[in-house]
């Protein structure tokens, strides 16, 4: 799988502001400020409804860019850091790494802004090539879309079936993590937000627990 870029290579000029065209319209503003100004200058900005995060990241990768990409999309706002075009950090709310990235790429309304060279994060929570991350993000989006209709609403209560007893030693650690989140949060939305696993993994485990009557679904 590959993703076609919709942003041409970025070209910078001192003290010049210019529009970068996309296939549909001029939707990204690229500019470079004077050297005497602070280092963390915004060099790329636009609206997510006009260009996807996939395309933005590929444009940054193609130019070997380094800096912070800030996503402002309401409750799912967050940030990414690229180093020489490679995606090395993702943050969204309390989440870090792959889960944060997968949630950010779902945002289609809001604003993005890229700061270069930006502030390097204290940790790097993503490894591997950009293409791999984008393929995984797309897969997560597609599979969650298929499973969404089978999942109870976010407000639905989750209750353990007291008549079902399973030996903890035989339960895989990801399932134990989801079960612990159910115990803490007691709702579908709470589990999705409170568990560090990627949302697709949580959804699959939840549906399996419900199917096998380990977890019962209460009223919203």
C-alpha positions in Angstrom: 0.0 0.0 0.0 1.3 3.5 -0.7 -0.1 6.9 -0.2 0.0 9.5 -2.9 1.3 12.9 -1.8 -0.9 15.8 -2.3 1.6 18.4 -1.2 4.6 19.2 -3.5 8.1 19.5 -2.1 8.3 22.5 0.2 10.4 25.5 -1.0 11.4 28.2 1.5 12.5 31.8 0.8 13.8 34.3 3.3 11.1 36.8 4.4 8.7 35.5 1.8 5.2 34.2 2.3 3.7 31.9 -0.3 0.9 29.5 -0.9 1.6 25.8 -1.6 -1.0 24.4 -4.0 -2.7 21.0 -3.5 -4.7 19.2 -6.2 -7.9 20.9 -5.2 -7.0 24.4 -3.9 -4.4 26.5 -2.2 -4.7 25.2 1.3 -1.4 25.4 3.0 0.6 28.4 3.9 4.4 28.0 4.0 6.7 30.7 5.1 10.1 31.3 6.5 10.9 34.1 8.9 14.1 36.0 9.3 17.1 34.3 10.9 17.2 36.8 13.9 13.8 35.6 15.1 13.3 32.7 17.5 14.3 29.2 16.1 11.0 27.6 16.7 9.2 29.3 13.8 6.0 28.0 12.2 6.9 27.0 8.6 3.8 25.1 7.5 0.1 25.6 8.5 -3.3 24.7 7.1 -6.7 23.1 7.6 -7.1 19.4 8.1 -10.4 19.4 6.1 -8.4 20.4 3.1 -5.4 18.1 3.4 -5.0 14.9 5.3 -2.4 14.2 8.0 -1.2 11.3 5.8 -0.3 13.8 3.1 1.3 16.3 5.5 3.6 13.6 7.0 4.6 12.4 3.6 5.5 15.9 2.5 7.6 16.4 5.6 9.3 13.0 5.0 10.0 13.9 1.4 11.7 17.1 2.5 13.7 15.5 5.3 12.1 18.0 7.7 12.7 18.2 11.5 10.3 19.7 13.9 7.0 19.6 15.8 3.6 19.0 14.0 0.8 20.4 16.2 -2.7 19.1 15.5 -5.6 21.2 17.0 -8.8 19.2 16.5 -10.8 19.7 19.7 -10.7 16.8 22.2 -8.3 14.9 20.1 -5.6 17.6 19.7 -2.1 16.4 20.0 1.5 16.6 18.6 4.0 14.7 16.5 7.7 15.1 16.1 9.6 14.2 13.0 13.4 14.0 12.8 14.9 14.2 9.3 11.6 13.1 7.9 11.1 10.2 10.2 8.2 10.1 12.7 9.6 9.4 16.2 7.1 10.7 18.6 3.3 11.0 19.0 1.2 12.5 21.8 -2.6 12.9 22.1 -4.1 13.7 25.5 -2.8 11.0 28.0 -1.8 8.7 25.2 1.7 8.3 23.6 3.1 6.3 20.7 1.0 4.3 18.3 -2.3 4.8 20.0 -1.8 8.6 19.9 -0.8 8.5 16.2 -3.8 6.3 15.2 -6.2 8.7 16.9 -4.6 11.8 15.4 -4.9 10.5 11.8 -8.6 10.2 12.3 -9.0 13.9 12.8 -10.5 15.6 9.7 -11.6 18.9 11.1 -9.2 21.3 12.7 -5.9 23.0 12.1 -2.3 21.9 11.8 1.0 23.8 12.2 4.6 22.7 11.8 7.4 24.3 13.8 11.0 23.8 12.8 13.3 22.9 14.2 10.8 22.7 17.1 11.5 21.2 20.5 12.8 17.6 20.6 10.7 15.4 22.9 12.4 13.9 26.0 11.5 10.4 24.7 11.0 8.7 21.3 8.0 6.4 21.4 7.8 5.5 17.7 10.3 3.4 15.7 10.3 2.2 12.1 9.7 3.9 8.8 7.0 6.4 8.1 5.4 4.2 5.4 5.0 1.4 8.0 3.2 3.8 10.4 0.9 5.1 7.8 0.0 1.6 6.6 -0.8 0.6 10.1 -2.8 3.7 10.8 -4.9 3.1 7.6 -5.5 -0.5 8.6 -6.7 0.5 12.0 -9.1 3.0 10.5 -10.5 0.5 8.1 -10.9 -2.3 10.6 -12.4 -0.1 13.3 -14.9 1.2 10.7 -16.0 -2.4 10.1 -16.3 -3.3 13.8 -17.9 -0.1 14.9 -21.5 -1.2 14.4 -20.9 -4.3 16.5 -19.5 -2.3 19.4 -21.9 -1.0 22.1 -22.2 2.8 22.5 -19.5 4.6 24.3 -21.7 5.3 27.3 -22.8 1.6 27.6 -21.9 0.0 31.0 -19.7 -3.0 31.1 -20.2 -5.6 33.8 -18.2 -8.7 34.6 -20.3 -11.9 34.5 -19.9 -13.3 38.0 -20.8 -16.8 36.8 -17.7 -16.9 34.5 -14.4 -17.6 36.1 -11.2 -17.8 34.2 -7.7 -18.6 35.6 -5.7 -15.4 35.5 -2.5 -17.3 34.6 -4.0 -18.4 31.3 -5.3 -15.0 30.2 -3.0 -13.1 27.7 -1.6 -9.8 29.1 -3.4 -7.6 26.6 -6.7 -9.1 27.6 -5.8 -8.6 31.3 -5.0 -5.0 30.5 -8.5 -4.4 29.0 -10.2 -6.3 31.8 -8.4 -4.0 34.3 -9.6 -1.0 32.4 -13.2 -2.3 32.5 -12.9 -2.7 36.2 -11.6 0.9 36.5 -13.9 2.7 34.0 -17.0 0.5 33.6 -17.9 1.9 30.2 -16.9 1.3 26.6 -15.7 4.9 26.1 -13.9 4.9 29.4 -12.1 1.7 28.5 -11.0 3.0 25.1 -9.7 6.2 26.7 -8.2 4.6 29.8 -6.3 1.7 28.3 -2.9 2.3 26.7 -3.5 -0.3 23.9 -4.4 0.9 20.4 -8.1 1.3 20.0 -8.4 -1.5 17.4 -6.9 -4.0 19.9 -9.2 -2.9 22.6 -12.3 -3.2 20.4 -11.4 -6.7 19.3 -10.8 -7.8 22.9 -14.0 -6.2 24.1 -16.1 -7.8 21.4 -14.5 -11.2 22.2 -15.2 -10.8 25.9 -18.8 -9.8 25.2 -19.3 -12.7 22.7 -18.1 -15.2 25.3 -20.2 -13.7 28.1 -17.2 -12.8 30.2 -18.4 -9.2 30.1 -22.1 -8.2 30.0 -23.4 -4.9 28.5 -25.7 -2.9 30.7 -27.8 0.1 29.8 -26.3 3.4 28.7 
